[in-house]
Amino acid sequence: MKTIKNKENFKWAAMLFVMLVCALFGVMDGSAMAAGDLSQTMDTPTGDATGIAGDGGSGTHVTGGAGIDTAQANAPGLLLSQLDQDIVQILPYKTPLDTIMRSLPSNKRITNSIEVKWASVDIKPFTDTVKTAYAGSTTDQSFELEVNNNQIFAKSQTIAVVGIYGYNDAGVQGSAGGAYKDYLKLYVADKTSAGKLVVYAINGGTIAGTFNKYCPAIAAGTTLIRLGRAAKEKDIKTESYTAFPQTETNYCQSFKCQVEVTEWYKRHDKSIAWDKEDIERSAIVEYKMEIETSILYGSKGKLLIGDSYVYLCNGILHYFEKSFEYGTGTWDHAKLVDLSKETFIGNAGSEKRFFLMGADLMAEISKIDYQKTKDISVDTKVVWGITWSEIRTNFGTFYCMHYPMLDEMGLSGEGLIIDPEYLFKYVFEEENKKTLDLKSNGESNVDASVTTEVFCAALKYPQCHMRVQLTA
């Protein structure tokens, strides 16, 4: 009986152990997904900043349990290497750019070339401005309009003229304070050889004695909004549109970190426990910091040293094209709204951007009284082990943090707004750690290891990122 009871106890203990293991691995799997896949949160409105997909999110659905083979087959890059995971967990807030790239495996690209090339193209702009003023006429049905970017307008395009009002059925022009407030609309019938638009007024004033419409004066600098095309009954085609991408290049840089510990050091008594593992961790911190500075501020180069080349990567600062300038002491609710509008409008980026700030810029934005703003809310979110200040506006959401690297570079008043969906990592040699045998060849009586990774960063779709700068 005692033997049977012992067996029963063992069985229950084993079942409890299995349940605990399952629960533990369930939590671990969930947290790994939360940290490793932010693509859902950036594209799926019902997702949140922790990487949990909302209902109806896209993905691959398979039958059977989740395993390494099925994960790699159906979600390449989902499972991070152990070395990547370990490095991500070491002071992630110190190196946010490196952390973002390691935490988004879907943005990693394997390359077989030291020099990488990528192309990107943004959506065609929806707005333009008038280049040469149109004096207006009460007798002309059509006229030529010169704009600054005629490539965004096609034949049969309709256009809204911002700030200039059309005419109602009674022939009275609308106004901002009147009952009729519809903007003037134009129709593009053709383009001249000089690139001017041949346009008709859709809701203009009526030309005396006809059903045709005339157009009032349009000043230079007036904003035009591109609307939909309108074809005639017999039209079976329209003017084509081709987008040509912008090409950028970079070199993959070989980053290395070597650790050596002598036999004497390992054997010697120590006042505190500071072993090889602690030394390696400290070295990795320095390794990450050096990588971060190159990702941010490096300059692409190729140097012939001795009989071989050293390749150096460009930092992402070289790829920013948009900028937002501000003056000292100008940050308030209105300025933040303007920044948000400039960031999120007019590009095909995500609704959430990451805002890395120097100390002076962070201080200025922190002084805004958010209690008085109904259209802006502030919260905190933890993403990739980093606590971000979340600022939600009507245009989009900023994840903000102080970025000490900008301070150290003398850019304390600046900030970088990045769409992580378009921050890519091109890898020539995956990160790896190798043990060096320096003893057998008589070179040194040490235990040595070296960590190596050969890669570069790529900032695609430049209109989705912006540099915030303090004016002189």
N, C-alpha and C positions, 0 to 999 in steps of 0.2 A: 504493500500500500504506500509506503514511504517513497518507493521508487517511482510509482505511478504519479504521486503528488508532485514529486520533483520534476517529472517529465511535463506535467501540466503547467507548473510554474515556469519552466523553461520555455514552453510553447507560448504562453501568454507574454513572457518577457521578449521573446523573439518577434511576436506580432507587434508589440508596442514599439520595439526598435525599428521595424520596417515602416510603421506609420510615421514615426518621427523623421526617418530618413526621407520618406516621400514628401512630408510637409516641408522639410528643410530644403530639398531640391526644387520643390515647387516655388518657394519664395526666391531662391537663388535664380531660377530661370526667369521669373518675372522681373526681378531687378536688373538682370543682364539685358533684357529686352528694353526696359525703360531707359537704361543708360546708353544703349547702343544704337537706337533707331529713332532719331528725331524727325525723320522725313514725314512721318504721320502727323506730327504736331505742327510742322511748318506748312503742310498742304491741306490737311483735313480740318475743317472748321470745328468739328466736334471733338478733336483731340485736345490735349493740354500739354503744358510744357514739360511734363515728365515722360513724354513719349508714349502715352497710352492712346491707342487708336480709338476713334469714335465709331458709332454704329455705321455700317455701310462702308467702312474703309476698304481700300483695295488691298490685295494680298494674295498669296498662294495657299489654297486649301487642299490638303492631302489626307487620305485615310491612314489609319494606323498611328502609332505613337511617334513622338518627336525623338530623333536621334541625330548623331553627328552626321551620318551619311545623308539622311533625308534633308537635314538643314542645309548642308553644303550644296545639295543638288537643287533644292527649291528656293533657297535664299542665300546665294553666294555672298560672302563677306559678313554674314550675320554673326558668325562665331569669331570673335577676336582671338588672336594668338595669346597665349599666357603672358608672353613678354610684353605685348602691347597693353594688356589689362593691367599688369603690374606697374608699368610706367604711367599709365593714365591716372592711377590712384595716388601717385606721389605729387602732392602739392598742386592739384590741377588749377587752382586759382592764380598761381604764379605764372603759368604759361597757357593762357586761354586759347591762343591760336593753335598750338600744338595739341592741346586737349580736344578742341573741336574736331581737328582732322583725324585724330586717333579714334574718336568716339563715333564717327560717321563712316563706317566701313563701306557703305554704298558709294561714297565719294572718292574712294581710292581707286587709282588706275595703275595697272602694272604696265611698265614700258620696257622695251628692249633697247632703248637708245638713251645715252647720257643727255643728249639735247632733245627736249620734248617740244612739241608744237600743238597748240590747240586753237580752235576757232569758236567764236560766239557771236550771236546776233540777237538783238533785243526786238521787241515788237515795234512796228512802225508807229511813229508818234501820231497822236490824234489832234494835236494843236500846232498851229503855225501863226505867223504874223504877216500883216500886209507890209510890203517893202516900199511901194510908191503909192501915195495917196490917190484916191479916185475922187474927182471933183463933183460927181453926181450929175444927173440929167433927168429932165422930165419928159424927154422925147425918145431916148434910146432904149430899145428893148434889151439889147445885149451890149456888153462892153468888155474890155480887156483889163484884167486885174493882175498886177505883179506881186508875187508873194516871195518869201524868203526861202521856202523849201517846197518847190512845186512837185518834187518827186512823191510826196505823200498823197497828192490829189490825182485821181484818175478821171478819165472821161466818164460821164454819167454820175459823178460824185455829187452829193449834196453837202452844203456847208452852212454852219450857223455863224453869224457875225456877232461876236460878243459886244454888248454895250450899245448896239444900234438896233432900234426896234422897227419891226415891220408895220404894215398897214392893215387895219381891219376891213370888213366888207363895206363899210361906209366910206372908205378911203381916208380914214383918219389914222395918222401915225401914232403908235403906242408910245408909252413912256414908263419910267420906273414907278411913278406914283399913280399912273392911270389904270383903267380897267383892263386895257389890252396891253399885255406885257411880253408878247412873243417876240423873240429876237428875229432880225432879218435873216432870211434863208436864201441861199444862192444855189444855182444848178450849173455844173461844169459841162458845157456842151463840147468843148474842144480845147486844144492847146496850140499856141502859135509856135512858129519855128524858133522864136526867141525864148520860149518857155513860159509865156504869160498864159493865164487861164482865161478862156472865153466863157463868160458866165451870164446867166439870166437871173433876174430877181424872181423868187417864187412868191413871196408875199410883199412885193413892193407896191408902190403907188400905181394907180391905173393911168395909162397914157390916154390923154383926151381923145375920145372918138373911137377907141379900140378896146379890146379885152386884154391887151398886152400890159406888162408891168414895167415900171422903171425903178431905178435904184437910187437912193439918196447918197450923199457924200460919205466916203469911208476914209478915215484918216490913216496915215502911215503908223505902223505899230499896233493897229487894231488886231485883237486875237481872233483867229478863225478856228472853228472846231470841225473836224472831219466827221461827217455823218454817213449814212448808208448810200449805196448807189441805187439809181432808179433808171431802169432800161425801158426802151420802147417795145411795143408788142412784137415787132419783127426782129428785134435784136436777139441774136443767139450767142453773142460773145461780148466781152468787155475788155478794157485795157488790162494787160497782165501786170503783175507786180513780182519783182524778184528781190530778195534780200541777200546781200553779199556779206558774209561774216568778216569780222575783224580777227586777224591772226596774231597770236603772240607766241613767244618762245621763251624757254628757260633752260638752264643746265641743272641736272641733278647733282647735288653736292654730297660727298661722302662724309658723314658725321660719325665720329668715333669717340669711345670712352673706354679707357684702359685702367684697370685696378691691379695693383701689386701689393702683396702682403708677405713680408719676410718670415722665415721659419722662427727667428728669434722673437719677432713681435708676437707671433701666435702663442709662444711658450711663456712669454713674460707675464708676471703678475700685473694687474691693472687696477687702478683705483675705482674705475667704473667699467661696466661691461660694454666694451667697444670693439667688436670683433669684425671679421671680414664682411659679414652681411651689412653691418652698420656703415662701414667704409664704402661699400658698393652703393648703398642707398644714397649716401651723401654725394658720391660721384655722379649718380644718375640725376640728382637735382641740378648739379652744375651743367651736366650734359643737356638736360631739357632747357635750361635757361639760355645756353649758347645756341641751341636750335631755334628757340623762340626769336632771338635777336636776328638771326639770319632770315627766318621766315618773314619777319617784319621789315628789316632794313638792309638786307644784303644787296650786293650789286653783282649782276651777272658778269662773269669773266672767265677767261681761259688762260692760264699761266704755264709757260714751259719752264719747269724747275728741273735742272739736270737733264735727264733723258726722257722725262714723262710729264704729262700735263696734270695740273690741278684745276678742277672745275668748281666754279663758285656760282651759287644760285642768286637769282633776283629776289628781293623781298617784295611783299604784296603792295607796299607803298608805291611802287613804280607803276602799278596797274590801275590805280584809282584815277577816274576821269571827272567825276562829279565832286563838287565841293560846296559847302555851306559856310558862309563867313558871318561872324558876329563881332560886335564891339564889346569892350570891357563894361560890365555892369548892365548889359542890355537884356539879360535873360529874365523873361517873365512868361506868363501864360501864353500871350500872343506869339512870342518868339518860338516857344516849344511847339505850338500848333503849326507855325510856318515850317519848322524843321520836319515835323511829321508829314506834312503835305509834300514837301520836296522829296522826302525819302520814299514814300510809298506810291505816289502818283506818277504815271507816265512810264512805267516799266513793268516787266512781267515777273517781278520778284515775289517773295513770300510775304504773308501778312505779319510775320514776326521777324525782326532784325535784331542783331546783337550789337550793342553800343558800348565800345571800350573807350573810357575817358581818362585823360590826364587829371591830376589832382585839382588843378585850378578850375577846369571845366566842370568836373564833378561837383565842386563846391558851389559854383554859380547855379547849376541846375538844381542842386539840393535846396537852395534858398527860395525857390518858388513856393508860394503858399498854395499847396494842393487842396487845402480845405475849402478854398473859395472857387474851385473849378469843378463844374458839374460834368463837363465833357471829358475830363481826364481823371483816371483813377490810378492809384499806386498800390503795389503789393510786392511780395517777394516770392521767388521761385527757385528751387534747387534743380539744376540741370547739370549733368556730368560731374557731380560733386562740388559744383560752384553755386554759391548763393547769389542770385541776380536780383536787382531791383527792377520790378516790372512796372512799366509806365504804359497804360493803355489809352490810346486816343481814338478819335473817330476814324482816322485813316489807317491805323495799324498799331502794333505793340512793339515797344522797345524792351529788350533785356539789357540792363545797364550794370556796369561794374567799373570800379577804379582799376586802371591798367598802369601799374607802376613803371612798366617799360617805357611809356611815353615820357614820364617824368625824368627818367635817367637819360633820355635822349634829348632833353631840353624842350620837350613838346608838351609841357604840363597843361597848356591851354587848349590842346587839340583833342580830337576824338575820332574814332573810326567806326563807321556803321557798316556792318557786314551781314550779308545774307549767306548763312552757312550752307544753304543748298547749293551754292555756286562757289564754294571754297573747296578746291580739289587738291588731292595729293597724288603726284606721279612718283611711283616707286620703281627704281631700277634694281635695287637689292633690298629685300625684305629685312626688317630689323632682326638681328640674330646676335646671340652671345656665344663666344667660343673661348674655350680654355687654351691658354698658351703654355706650351711645354718649354720653359726656359731653363729647366734644371738639367735635363738629359743631355742637352748640347753644351752645357757648361757656361751658358750666358749669364744666368743669375739664379741665386738660391731663393726664389720667391714663388708663391702661388699667384698666377696672373690670369686675368680674363679680359677680353675686349668685346665691347658691344658696338655693332656697326649697323648703320642704315644709310642707304644712298637714295635720296629723293629730292623733290622740290615742290613748292606750292604753286598753285595756279588759281588766279582770281578771274573767274569767267563772268560774262554778262556785266560789264563795268557799270552799266546804268543802275544796277541793283545794289551798288555799294557807294558809300559817300564818305568823304573826309571833311570833318568839321574843323574850321580853322579860325583862330583869333586874328582879326585885322590889326595892322600896326597902328 
